[in-house]
Amino acid sequence: MCVRNRLQMGRMLTAGYVFLIPASVSNWYLHNHTQVGDGIADGVTGLLYGITIACFVAGLAAARRPPSAAS
């Protein structure tokens, strides 16, 4: 079961990093290179950062969870 928890943690952390890259790029791109309003740009960036944080927290929670007794 330890392997399953590690895989779950790895998947969630990978998903977090996948969302971190577009969040960082959107922060730079939407503010500097488009005519999108500041509210919309901040909303999109905040949504992506929020998903990133949720994935990281879920991955770390999966790592801290004790292995189950069921085989």
C-alpha positions in Angstrom: 0.0 0.0 0.0 2.9 2.3 0.5 3.6 2.2 -3.2 0.0 3.2 -4.0 0.2 6.2 -1.7 3.5 7.2 -3.3 1.9 6.9 -6.8 -1.1 9.0 -5.7 1.2 11.6 -4.2 3.3 11.7 -7.4 0.2 12.0 -9.6 -1.2 14.9 -7.6 2.2 16.7 -7.4 2.7 16.3 -11.1 -0.8 17.7 -11.8 0.1 20.6 -9.5 3.2 21.3 -11.6 1.2 21.0 -14.8 -1.1 23.8 -13.6 1.8 25.9 -12.1 3.3 26.4 -15.5 0.3 27.9 -17.3 -0.5 29.9 -14.1 2.9 31.6 -14.2 2.7 32.2 -18.0 -0.8 33.5 -17.8 0.2 36.0 -15.1 2.9 37.4 -17.3 1.2 37.1 -20.7 -2.3 38.3 -19.8 -1.0 41.4 -18.0 1.7 42.4 -20.5 0.5 41.3 -24.0 -3.3 41.4 -24.1 -6.0 44.0 -23.7 -7.9 41.8 -21.3 -9.2 43.6 -18.3 -7.2 43.3 -15.1 -10.1 41.6 -13.3 -10.3 38.8 -15.8 -6.6 38.3 -16.0 -6.3 38.1 -12.2 -9.3 35.7 -12.1 -7.8 33.3 -14.6 -4.4 33.5 -12.9 -5.9 33.0 -9.5 -8.0 30.0 -10.6 -4.9 28.3 -12.0 -2.9 29.0 -8.9 -5.7 27.8 -6.8 -5.9 24.5 -8.7 -2.1 24.2 -8.2 -2.3 24.7 -4.5 -5.2 22.2 -4.2 -3.2 19.6 -6.1 -0.1 20.1 -3.9 -2.1 19.9 -0.7 -3.9 16.7 -1.9 -0.6 15.2 -2.8 1.0 15.9 0.5 -2.1 14.7 2.3 -1.9 11.4 0.4 1.8 11.1 1.4 0.9 11.6 5.1 -2.0 9.1 5.1 -1.0 5.9 6.9 -1.1 2.7 4.8 -4.4 0.9 5.1 -4.6 -2.6 6.7 -6.6 -4.0 3.8 -4.4 -6.0 1.3 
